[in-house]
Amino acid sequence: MFKSGFVTIIGRPNVGKSTLMNHLIGQKIAITSNKAQTTRNRIQTVYTGEEGQIVFLDTPGINRAKNKLGEYMLSAAENTLKEVDVILWLVEPTTFIGAGEQYIVEKLQKIHTPIILVINKIDTVEEEAVFKAIETYKEVCDFKAIVPVAALKDKNTDELIRTIFSCLEEGPQYYDADTITDQPERAIVAEMIREKALRSLDKEVPHGIAVVIDRMKDREGGNIVDIDATIICERDSHKGIIIGKQGSMLKKIGTQARKDMENLLDTKVNLKLWVKVKKDWRDSDFLLKNYGYKDTDY
């Protein structure tokens, strides 16, 4: 029997949602960093095995919105709860259920979709702490199953896949067996640049960044792709930080992003980066849509 279904991965920011999804499908599609708002769009990836096919939706972290971008991200995350067959709620191995988790509990109590609690980062604590976390979370929600994992170390992810399939019913194969994402290459490439900026820049600067791919074209007669991209920021002072002394920071971001792009595209990449200031773009409906954050995405 071939099973299939849609599975969303939710949780507050920085619990490891994108890292888990990348490991489950076996390839890096979603970007990761230790900063909030790393994932902004709903990203769809595909796992196909002998038992069936799982379409994963990696969503932005669920927390209260502070601007229009935040509202967009919250809607992208919360709307998936009504559309999927299974919900994976990712938490850390702790007995402290903070305001972020309580907010998610309120949302989950209103739906009837099967929920699998995934306790991530079990490699960072003693086994006893994992058991205590399981007992604590059992009290707040009715879970179909609880699966402890260490996404970064790929520990127990096979068990998680088996558990997901146990919650799914017989269904069609939605994508070809070799499909791993519905994201266009341009979108993935833009996110790779944003990831390197997130990892390289400090404090408030990364939150105000968007990346636009201006040109992406195979060079005639050569095994190389030319990519021109613009990093959008909100302030002139941020522009200077992103460029860095004599262009050092921009060069660092570009060099690191190019390596990931070459792995993704399996070809040489010639990457050129620019930086532009668009004040308060995160509160502009027009600019949000212009930079790829569209209402139609959720």
Residue frames relative to the residue before (quaternion, step in Angstrom):
aa qw qx qy qz dx dy dz
M 1.0000 0.0000 0.0000 0.0000 0.00 0.00 0.00
F 0.2640 -0.7634 0.5739 0.1347 3.57 -0.81 1.06
K 0.1521 -0.7953 0.5843 0.0543 3.57 -0.66 1.17
S 0.0581 0.7933 -0.6059 0.0145 3.57 -1.17 0.51
G 0.1976 0.7839 -0.5751 0.1251 3.54 -1.23 0.40
F 0.4814 -0.6512 0.5170 0.2772 3.51 -1.39 0.23
V 0.0777 -0.8054 0.5871 -0.0238 3.55 -0.85 1.06
T 0.1676 -0.7898 0.5819 0.0974 3.58 -0.75 1.00
I 0.2567 -0.7370 0.6077 0.1471 3.55 -1.16 0.73
I 0.0124 0.8138 -0.5790 0.0491 3.57 -0.53 1.18
G 0.2593 0.7437 -0.5928 0.1680 3.52 -1.34 0.22
R 0.5949 -0.5477 0.4131 0.4189 3.54 -1.19 0.26
P 0.6970 -0.4754 0.3117 0.4370 3.61 -1.20 0.32
N 0.8558 0.2363 -0.1718 0.4270 3.55 -1.25 0.66
V 0.4810 0.6599 -0.4688 0.3368 3.63 1.08 0.46
G 0.6281 -0.5836 0.3191 0.4039 3.58 1.28 -0.04
K 0.2449 0.8114 -0.5017 0.1729 3.61 1.19 0.49
S 0.7088 0.4549 -0.2706 0.4663 3.58 0.77 -1.01
T 0.6163 0.5395 -0.3407 0.4615 3.59 1.04 -0.77
L 0.6523 0.5108 -0.3151 0.4629 3.58 0.93 -0.89
M 0.6747 0.4979 -0.3110 0.4473 3.58 0.83 -0.94
N 0.6319 0.5348 -0.3350 0.4500 3.59 0.93 -0.84
H 0.6904 0.4750 -0.2811 0.4677 3.60 0.94 -0.87
L 0.6345 0.5422 -0.3366 0.4359 3.59 1.02 -0.73
I 0.7529 0.3593 -0.2188 0.5062 3.60 0.97 -0.79
G 0.4890 -0.7172 0.3967 0.2985 3.58 1.29 -0.11
Q 0.7600 0.2577 -0.2059 0.5599 3.59 1.19 0.37
K 0.4868 -0.6687 0.4757 0.2994 3.55 -1.09 0.68
I 0.0375 0.7782 -0.6233 0.0666 3.53 -0.67 1.19
A 0.7460 0.3368 -0.1896 0.5423 3.58 0.86 -0.99
I 0.4226 -0.7072 0.5018 0.2634 3.57 -0.95 0.83
T 0.1853 -0.7830 0.5878 0.0844 3.55 -1.21 0.58
S 0.1727 0.7365 -0.6503 0.0694 3.53 -1.26 0.54
N 0.5485 -0.6211 0.4387 0.3477 3.58 -1.26 0.16
K 0.5711 0.5832 -0.3830 0.4324 3.59 1.24 0.34
A 0.5581 -0.5923 0.4619 0.3528 3.56 -1.18 0.62
Q 0.8012 0.2966 -0.2367 0.4627 3.56 -1.33 0.41
T 0.2752 0.7591 -0.5448 0.2265 3.59 1.07 0.61
T 0.7431 0.2769 -0.1715 0.5845 3.58 0.89 -0.94
R 0.1080 -0.8212 0.5593 0.0335 3.59 -0.71 1.08
N 0.7486 0.3133 -0.1862 0.5538 3.57 1.07 -0.70
R 0.5221 -0.5638 0.5145 0.3806 3.51 -1.35 0.14
I 0.1160 -0.8122 0.5713 0.0220 3.57 -0.58 1.17
Q 0.1960 -0.8006 0.5603 0.0817 3.55 -0.76 1.04
T 0.0253 0.7868 -0.6156 0.0364 3.57 -0.85 1.02
V 0.3242 -0.7787 0.5228 0.1230 3.55 -1.22 0.55
Y 0.1077 -0.7464 0.6541 0.0586 3.54 -1.02 0.96
T 0.0122 -0.7915 0.6109 -0.0144 3.58 -0.79 1.04
G 0.0588 0.7912 -0.6041 0.0752 3.57 -0.78 1.07
E 0.7521 -0.3839 0.2741 0.4603 3.56 -1.30 -0.12
E 0.6855 0.5048 -0.2837 0.4413 3.56 1.05 -0.78
G 0.7571 -0.3107 0.2225 0.5299 3.57 1.12 -0.58
Q 0.5141 -0.6329 0.4913 0.3062 3.54 -1.28 -0.47
I 0.1221 -0.7704 0.6238 0.0502 3.55 -0.97 0.98
V 0.1655 -0.7578 0.6235 0.0982 3.56 -0.86 0.99
F 0.1827 -0.8130 0.5488 0.0670 3.57 -0.45 1.27
L 0.1442 -0.7485 0.6397 0.0985 3.54 -1.13 0.73
D 0.1522 -0.7675 0.6189 0.0683 3.54 -0.56 1.22
T 0.1198 -0.8352 0.5364 0.0192 3.56 -0.59 1.14
P 0.6217 -0.5048 0.4226 0.4243 3.59 -1.25 0.28
G 0.6073 -0.5561 0.4174 0.3844 3.58 -1.15 0.52
I 0.3783 -0.7310 0.5225 0.2225 3.56 -0.99 0.85
N 0.3383 0.6842 -0.6022 0.2339 3.53 -0.68 1.18
R 0.6846 -0.5162 0.3124 0.4090 3.57 -1.22 0.37
A 0.4766 -0.7151 0.4496 0.2436 3.55 -0.97 0.96
K 0.2325 -0.7797 0.5694 0.1178 3.57 -1.14 0.76
N 0.7843 0.0649 -0.0487 0.6151 3.60 1.27 -0.31
K 0.7364 -0.4176 0.2729 0.4570 3.59 -1.26 -0.01
L 0.5985 0.5323 -0.3656 0.4740 3.58 1.08 -0.61
G 0.6434 0.5265 -0.3086 0.4622 3.57 1.00 -0.85
E 0.6392 0.5159 -0.3171 0.4741 3.58 1.04 -0.81
Y 0.6307 0.5329 -0.3213 0.4637 3.57 0.99 -0.86
M 0.6796 0.4993 -0.2880 0.4537 3.57 0.88 -1.00
L 0.6481 0.5213 -0.3135 0.4582 3.57 0.99 -0.86
S 0.6513 0.5045 -0.3113 0.4737 3.58 0.98 -0.85
A 0.6278 0.5438 -0.3336 0.4460 3.59 0.99 -0.85
A 0.6905 0.4721 -0.2736 0.4748 3.57 1.00 -0.85
E 0.7340 0.4613 -0.2559 0.4277 3.59 0.71 -1.09
N 0.6469 0.5412 -0.3302 0.4239 3.59 1.03 -0.71
T 0.5981 0.5691 -0.3746 0.4219 3.59 1.12 -0.51
L 0.5570 0.6352 -0.3935 0.3625 3.61 1.11 -0.56
K 0.6963 0.4725 -0.2686 0.4688 3.58 1.10 -0.69
E 0.7070 0.5174 -0.2438 0.4158 3.58 1.20 -0.52
V 0.7122 0.5173 -0.2467 0.4054 3.58 1.13 -0.58
D 0.5417 -0.6190 0.4716 0.3178 3.54 -1.38 0.22
V 0.7886 0.0708 -0.0119 0.6107 3.58 1.16 -0.67
I 0.2160 -0.7499 0.6110 0.1327 3.56 -1.15 0.71
L 0.1593 -0.7336 0.6506 0.1144 3.56 -1.01 0.88
W 0.1051 -0.7821 0.6122 0.0499 3.58 -0.65 1.11
L 0.1901 -0.8137 0.5467 0.0539 3.51 -0.48 1.27
V 0.0441 0.7875 -0.6114 0.0642 3.58 -0.84 1.06
E 0.4916 -0.6271 0.5089 0.3257 3.55 -1.33 0.15
P 0.5735 -0.6301 0.4044 0.3326 3.63 -1.16 0.55
T 0.4104 0.6897 -0.4889 0.3419 3.56 0.36 1.27
T 0.4355 -0.6824 0.5149 0.2823 3.59 -1.19 0.45
F 0.5688 0.5795 -0.3883 0.4357 3.59 1.29 -0.04
I 0.0977 -0.7834 0.6129 0.0328 3.56 -0.60 1.15
G 0.1829 -0.8472 0.4956 0.0562 3.53 -0.09 1.35
A 0.7661 -0.3714 0.2619 0.4546 3.54 -1.35 -0.06
G 0.6223 0.5590 -0.3389 0.4306 3.60 1.03 -0.77
E 0.6853 0.4652 -0.2737 0.4889 3.57 0.96 -0.93
Q 0.6237 0.5445 -0.3410 0.4452 3.59 1.01 -0.80
Y 0.6216 0.5446 -0.3272 0.4583 3.57 1.05 -0.80
I 0.6595 0.4943 -0.2951 0.4833 3.59 1.03 -0.84
V 0.6056 0.5612 -0.3458 0.4458 3.59 1.02 -0.82
E 0.6344 0.5388 -0.3222 0.4509 3.59 0.96 -0.91
K 0.6695 0.4921 -0.2960 0.4712 3.59 0.97 -0.86
L 0.6913 0.5022 -0.2834 0.4354 3.58 0.89 -0.94
Q 0.6283 0.5611 -0.3362 0.4211 3.59 1.09 -0.66
K 0.6651 0.5130 -0.2937 0.4563 3.59 1.26 -0.35
I 0.7167 0.4152 -0.2514 0.5008 3.61 1.24 -0.12
H 0.3836 -0.7376 0.5183 0.2003 3.57 -1.28 0.39
T 0.3961 0.7212 -0.4738 0.3139 3.60 1.26 0.26
P 0.5346 -0.6171 0.4571 0.3527 3.65 -0.98 0.74
I 0.1510 -0.7964 0.5834 0.0514 3.57 -0.92 0.97
I 0.1330 -0.7472 0.6465 0.0782 3.54 -0.97 0.96
L 0.2683 -0.7452 0.5876 0.1654 3.59 -0.75 1.04
V 0.1017 -0.7839 0.6118 0.0293 3.56 -0.78 1.07
I 0.1578 -0.7829 0.5969 0.0760 3.57 -0.53 1.19
N 0.1589 -0.8304 0.5329 0.0357 3.56 -0.29 1.32
K 0.7926 0.3372 -0.2525 0.4408 3.55 -1.41 0.22
I 0.2345 0.7985 -0.5250 0.1785 3.62 1.05 0.70
D 0.5732 0.5931 -0.3758 0.4225 3.59 1.27 -0.28
T 0.6553 0.5370 -0.3048 0.4352 3.59 1.25 -0.27
V 0.7585 0.3054 -0.1765 0.5480 3.62 1.27 -0.15
E 0.6049 -0.5258 0.4411 0.4039 3.56 -1.34 0.15
E 0.6641 -0.5299 0.3593 0.3860 3.58 -1.22 0.54
E 0.6123 0.5741 -0.3385 0.4255 3.56 1.06 -0.80
A 0.6387 0.5328 -0.3219 0.4524 3.58 1.05 -0.77
V 0.6170 0.5377 -0.3386 0.4643 3.59 1.09 -0.70
F 0.6530 0.5099 -0.3115 0.4655 3.60 0.96 -0.90
K 0.6538 0.5120 -0.3132 0.4607 3.58 0.97 -0.83
A 0.6332 0.5263 -0.3253 0.4651 3.59 1.04 -0.80
I 0.6273 0.5371 -0.3274 0.4591 3.59 1.00 -0.85
E 0.6746 0.4977 -0.2947 0.4586 3.59 0.87 -0.97
T 0.6497 0.5275 -0.3143 0.4482 3.58 1.00 -0.83
Y 0.7255 0.4503 -0.2550 0.4538 3.58 0.80 -1.00
K 0.5362 0.6268 -0.4008 0.3988 3.59 1.16 -0.50
E 0.6628 0.5452 -0.2910 0.4228 3.56 1.13 -0.73
V 0.7286 0.4874 -0.2494 0.4115 3.61 1.07 -0.64
C 0.8120 0.0888 -0.0110 0.5768 3.59 1.16 -0.48
D 0.4352 -0.6749 0.5274 0.2774 3.57 -1.22 0.49
F 0.0863 -0.8404 0.5350 0.0061 3.59 -0.13 1.30
K 0.4937 -0.6293 0.5176 0.3039 3.53 -1.17 0.68
A 0.7708 -0.1218 0.1037 0.6167 3.57 1.13 -0.78
I 0.2161 -0.7341 0.6239 0.1587 3.56 -1.33 0.36
V 0.0188 -0.8159 0.5760 -0.0465 3.57 -0.67 1.15
P 0.2358 -0.7617 0.5855 0.1464 3.63 -0.64 1.07
V 0.0316 0.8021 -0.5950 0.0410 3.62 -0.95 0.86
A 0.1940 -0.6926 0.6626 0.2088 3.51 -1.42 0.08
A 0.2830 -0.8211 0.4695 0.1588 3.57 0.14 1.33
L 0.6664 0.5254 -0.3075 0.4305 3.57 0.90 -0.93
K 0.7373 0.3754 -0.2109 0.5206 3.59 1.11 -0.72
D 0.4251 -0.7215 0.4436 0.3194 3.60 1.33 0.04
K 0.3888 0.7419 -0.4594 0.2957 3.58 1.17 0.58
N 0.8605 0.0654 -0.1080 0.4935 3.56 -0.86 1.12
T 0.3833 0.7300 -0.4891 0.2846 3.61 1.19 0.31
D 0.5850 0.5677 -0.3714 0.4445 3.61 1.14 -0.56
E 0.6373 0.5228 -0.3133 0.4717 3.57 1.05 -0.84
L 0.6294 0.5333 -0.3311 0.4580 3.57 1.06 -0.76
I 0.6320 0.5238 -0.3285 0.4671 3.60 0.98 -0.82
R 0.6514 0.5123 -0.3135 0.4636 3.61 0.94 -0.90
T 0.6573 0.5176 -0.3052 0.4548 3.57 0.98 -0.87
I 0.6278 0.5301 -0.3336 0.4622 3.58 1.00 -0.81
F 0.6718 0.4972 -0.3051 0.4565 3.59 0.86 -0.96
S 0.6198 0.5503 -0.3522 0.4347 3.62 1.07 -0.65
C 0.6863 0.4630 -0.2722 0.4904 3.59 1.24 -0.43
L 0.6525 0.5242 -0.3103 0.4507 3.59 1.25 -0.26
E 0.3655 -0.7173 0.5545 0.2109 3.53 -1.26 0.51
E 0.6868 -0.4437 0.3580 0.4509 3.56 -1.30 0.15
G 0.1599 0.8030 -0.5559 0.1431 3.57 -0.91 0.91
P 0.6604 -0.5323 0.3614 0.3871 3.57 -1.29 0.15
Q 0.4725 -0.5964 0.5423 0.3564 3.54 -1.34 0.14
Y 0.2984 -0.8060 0.4897 0.1471 3.56 -0.34 1.27
Y 0.7973 0.1671 -0.0641 0.5765 3.58 1.04 -0.77
D 0.6205 -0.5020 0.4386 0.4131 3.56 -1.29 0.35
A 0.6380 -0.5775 0.3585 0.3618 3.56 -1.13 0.70
D 0.7241 0.4317 -0.2578 0.4720 3.63 1.07 -0.61
T 0.4888 0.6484 -0.4419 0.3813 3.61 1.26 0.12
I 0.1027 -0.8120 0.5712 0.0621 3.59 -0.89 0.88
T 0.8120 0.0311 -0.0316 0.5819 3.61 1.19 -0.28
D 0.3915 -0.6891 0.5498 0.2636 3.54 -1.27 0.44
Q 0.4837 0.6829 -0.4237 0.3466 3.58 1.28 0.01
P 0.4235 -0.6813 0.5202 0.2932 3.63 -0.84 0.84
E 0.6373 -0.5566 0.3688 0.3847 3.58 -1.15 0.63
R 0.6114 0.5615 -0.3581 0.4274 3.60 0.99 -0.74
A 0.6615 0.5067 -0.3074 0.4597 3.59 0.97 -0.85
I 0.6567 0.5032 -0.3130 0.4664 3.59 0.97 -0.84
V 0.6429 0.5311 -0.3113 0.4558 3.57 0.98 -0.89
A 0.6424 0.5182 -0.3181 0.4664 3.61 0.97 -0.86
E 0.6668 0.5022 -0.2952 0.4649 3.57 0.98 -0.86
M 0.6075 0.5516 -0.3590 0.4447 3.60 1.07 -0.64
I 0.6335 0.5067 -0.3283 0.4839 3.59 1.05 -0.74
R 0.6655 0.5056 -0.3076 0.4549 3.59 0.92 -0.92
E 0.6116 0.5527 -0.3542 0.4415 3.59 1.04 -0.71
K 0.6834 0.4826 -0.2972 0.4602 3.59 0.85 -0.95
A 0.6200 0.5200 -0.3415 0.4781 3.58 1.11 -0.64
L 0.6313 0.5382 -0.3277 0.4521 3.58 0.98 -0.87
R 0.7127 0.4666 -0.2601 0.4546 3.55 0.91 -0.94
S 0.7309 0.4584 -0.2409 0.4445 3.58 1.06 -0.70
L 0.7349 0.4349 -0.2274 0.4680 3.58 1.10 -0.66
D 0.4178 -0.7357 0.4915 0.2065 3.55 -1.14 0.69
K 0.8815 0.2097 -0.1114 0.4082 3.44 -1.50 0.26
E 0.8584 -0.2022 0.1177 0.4565 3.56 -1.00 -0.86
V 0.4804 0.7159 -0.4254 0.2751 3.60 1.16 -0.38
P 0.6922 0.5102 -0.3258 0.3929 3.67 0.70 -0.93
H 0.6132 0.5802 -0.3612 0.3961 3.60 1.03 -0.69
G 0.7244 0.4328 -0.2352 0.4823 3.59 1.13 -0.62
I 0.5429 0.6372 -0.3868 0.3869 3.59 1.21 0.39
A 0.0029 0.7282 -0.6848 -0.0269 3.51 -1.22 0.74
V 0.2246 -0.7668 0.5841 0.1429 3.58 -1.20 0.44
V 0.1101 -0.7825 0.6123 0.0266 3.55 -0.92 1.00
I 0.2850 -0.7321 0.5919 0.1800 3.59 -0.90 0.94
D 0.2493 -0.8000 0.5331 0.1165 3.58 -0.46 1.22
R 0.7994 -0.0413 0.0584 0.5965 3.57 1.06 -0.76
M 0.0688 0.7648 -0.6383 0.0534 3.56 -1.05 0.81
K 0.1951 0.8116 -0.5066 0.2159 3.55 -0.19 1.28
D 0.4480 -0.6547 0.5380 0.2850 3.56 -1.06 0.82
R 0.3924 -0.7169 0.5240 0.2397 3.56 -0.90 0.93
E 0.5084 -0.6663 0.4533 0.3036 3.56 -0.90 0.93
G 0.8631 0.1521 -0.1171 0.4671 3.51 -1.02 0.91
G 0.7548 0.3362 -0.2175 0.5196 3.59 1.19 0.20
N 0.4702 -0.6703 0.4987 0.2845 3.56 -1.16 0.60
I 0.5131 0.6217 -0.4134 0.4235 3.55 0.64 1.19
V 0.2127 -0.7568 0.6057 0.1234 3.56 -1.13 0.73
D 0.2542 -0.7531 0.5898 0.1427 3.57 -0.88 0.98
I 0.0090 -0.8008 0.5976 -0.0386 3.57 -0.74 1.09
D 0.0829 -0.7593 0.6446 0.0331 3.56 -0.87 1.05
A 0.0382 0.8164 -0.5722 0.0688 3.58 -0.78 1.00
T 0.2309 -0.7593 0.5950 0.1271 3.54 -1.23 0.63
I 0.2502 -0.7297 0.6185 0.1498 3.54 -0.98 0.94
I 0.2118 -0.7815 0.5796 0.0922 3.57 -0.69 1.15
C 0.0162 0.7851 -0.6191 0.0073 3.58 -0.96 0.87
E 0.5716 -0.6617 0.3941 0.2831 3.57 -1.25 0.35
R 0.8052 0.2177 -0.1020 0.5420 3.60 1.12 -0.49
D 0.6006 -0.5610 0.4316 0.3718 3.57 -1.22 0.55
S 0.6371 0.5335 -0.3321 0.4463 3.59 1.02 -0.78
H 0.6339 0.5229 -0.3248 0.4682 3.58 1.11 -0.70
K 0.5977 0.5739 -0.3561 0.4319 3.56 1.06 -0.76
G 0.6613 0.5137 -0.2977 0.4585 3.55 0.96 -0.91
I 0.6495 0.5137 -0.3109 0.4665 3.58 1.03 -0.81
I 0.6627 0.5100 -0.3071 0.4544 3.58 0.95 -0.89
I 0.6713 0.4745 -0.3012 0.4832 3.59 0.99 -0.79
G 0.2363 -0.8100 0.5013 0.1914 3.58 1.00 -0.86
K 0.6974 -0.4618 0.3420 0.4283 3.54 -1.32 0.18
Q 0.8391 -0.0773 -0.0184 0.5382 3.55 -0.66 1.21
G 0.6954 -0.5126 0.2645 0.4286 3.55 1.05 0.83
S 0.3553 0.7936 -0.4499 0.2041 3.59 1.28 0.16
M 0.6762 0.4917 -0.3063 0.4550 3.60 0.93 -0.85
L 0.6505 0.5120 -0.3153 0.4639 3.57 0.95 -0.87
K 0.6319 0.5268 -0.3230 0.4679 3.57 1.05 -0.78
K 0.6406 0.5280 -0.3166 0.4590 3.60 1.00 -0.86
I 0.6553 0.5051 -0.3067 0.4705 3.59 0.91 -0.95
G 0.6822 0.5085 -0.2802 0.4443 3.56 0.90 -0.97
T 0.6558 0.5213 -0.3104 0.4493 3.57 0.94 -0.88
Q 0.6868 0.4784 -0.2818 0.4690 3.58 0.91 -0.93
A 0.6584 0.5066 -0.3106 0.4619 3.59 0.98 -0.85
R 0.6291 0.5606 -0.3354 0.4213 3.58 0.98 -0.83
K 0.6248 0.5448 -0.3407 0.4436 3.60 1.00 -0.76
D 0.6660 0.4902 -0.2970 0.4774 3.59 0.95 -0.89
M 0.6396 0.5326 -0.3214 0.4517 3.57 1.02 -0.84
E 0.6619 0.5090 -0.3103 0.4544 3.58 0.94 -0.84
N 0.6261 0.5149 -0.3307 0.4832 3.59 1.12 -0.65
L 0.6640 0.5093 -0.2949 0.4613 3.57 1.00 -0.88
L 0.7855 0.3587 -0.1658 0.4763 3.57 0.77 -1.08
D 0.3000 -0.7862 0.4825 0.2431 3.57 1.33 -0.28
T 0.6635 0.4159 -0.3255 0.5300 3.53 0.94 0.96
K 0.6083 -0.5310 0.4248 0.4093 3.59 -1.24 0.20
V 0.1629 -0.7881 0.5892 0.0720 3.57 -1.09 0.75
N 0.1664 -0.7340 0.6506 0.1016 3.53 -1.05 0.90
L 0.0403 -0.8415 0.5373 -0.0401 3.59 -0.21 1.31
K 0.0523 -0.7725 0.6327 0.0132 3.55 -0.94 0.99
L 0.1312 -0.8162 0.5620 0.0274 3.56 -0.81 1.05
W 0.0762 -0.7559 0.6481 0.0531 3.54 -1.18 0.74
V 0.2440 -0.7523 0.5900 0.1624 3.58 -1.27 0.32
K 0.0184 -0.7959 0.6048 -0.0177 3.60 -0.89 1.00
V 0.3528 -0.7214 0.5596 0.2047 3.56 -1.19 0.62
K 0.0561 0.7482 -0.6597 0.0429 3.56 -0.93 0.99
K 0.3249 -0.8028 0.4660 0.1811 3.54 -0.05 1.33
D 0.8753 0.0046 -0.0385 0.4820 3.55 -1.05 0.99
W 0.1707 0.8232 -0.5258 0.1293 3.60 1.00 0.74
R 0.6134 0.5800 -0.3547 0.4018 3.60 1.12 -0.57
D 0.7158 0.3821 -0.2515 0.5276 3.60 1.28 -0.22
S 0.5786 0.5637 -0.3771 0.4532 3.58 1.25 0.35
D 0.4166 -0.7133 0.5046 0.2511 3.61 -0.60 1.12
F 0.6528 0.5348 -0.3101 0.4378 3.56 0.95 -0.94
L 0.7185 0.4412 -0.2615 0.4699 3.58 0.79 -1.00
L 0.5907 0.5614 -0.3725 0.4440 3.61 1.05 -0.67
K 0.6762 0.4691 -0.2900 0.4885 3.58 0.93 -0.89
N 0.6335 0.5543 -0.3191 0.4356 3.56 1.04 -0.82
Y 0.7408 0.3950 -0.2111 0.5006 3.58 1.08 -0.73
G 0.7013 -0.5350 0.2518 0.3982 3.56 1.21 0.47
Y 0.5920 0.5384 -0.3877 0.4577 3.60 1.25 0.14
K 0.0750 0.8474 -0.5118 0.1197 3.55 0.23 1.35
D 0.5961 -0.5757 0.4279 0.3608 3.55 -1.15 0.66
T 0.6399 0.5552 -0.3293 0.4170 3.59 1.07 -0.70
D 0.5607 0.6150 -0.3918 0.3923 3.61 1.23 -0.18
Y 0.7878 0.2235 -0.1612 0.5509 3.61 1.17 -0.15
